[in-house]
Amino acid sequence: METTDITVPVPTQQVANFYRWFAEWTEQNGHFPAEAAALNTNAATLSEQDQKAAVRWWQSLGLREREIFGLWIDAAPNVLSADEIVNRMSLKGPRDIPGILSWPTRKGKKVGFRVRWSFRRDPLTDEALYGIEDGPYATLLGRARAFVEGE
């Protein structure tokens, strides 16, 4: 496939989100799997298929991946600072976070589940913030976690 270099302005605080979106887009040739794109996070309309896909995804996660998503589920719809994540997970530093997050989206694609999380910087402190801000989506993940882990 032939490619063309394109330059686009991206707000500084959205660079990580842009790269994540672009990676997802290029991996899917510009298209998300139909079942992932159709995910409706309105809690009243979440389907059994959505829940099953979330369970399959949660089962595929490693311990550290489950731990970080568990923190986000419990904090939703609020985000957590990188420092708080580092402290709660006993990581060496904030640079460990991207390594933990490098595979969950790919694992979601393998099972037909669209993985979503937020990264942004606090406009006043420039502190890195991560989490799941969509409450119904966090509820879906919480149910998957409970099913898999027997909570």
Buried (B, 14 or more C-beta within 10 A) or exposed (E): EEEEEEEEEEEEBEEBBEEBEEEBEEEEEEEBBEBBEEBEBEEEEBEEEBBBBBBBBBBBBEEBBBBBBBBBBEBBBEBBBBEBBBEBBEBEEBEBBEEBBEBBBEBBBEBBBBBBBBBBBEEEEEBBBBBBBBEBBBBBBBBBBEBBEEE
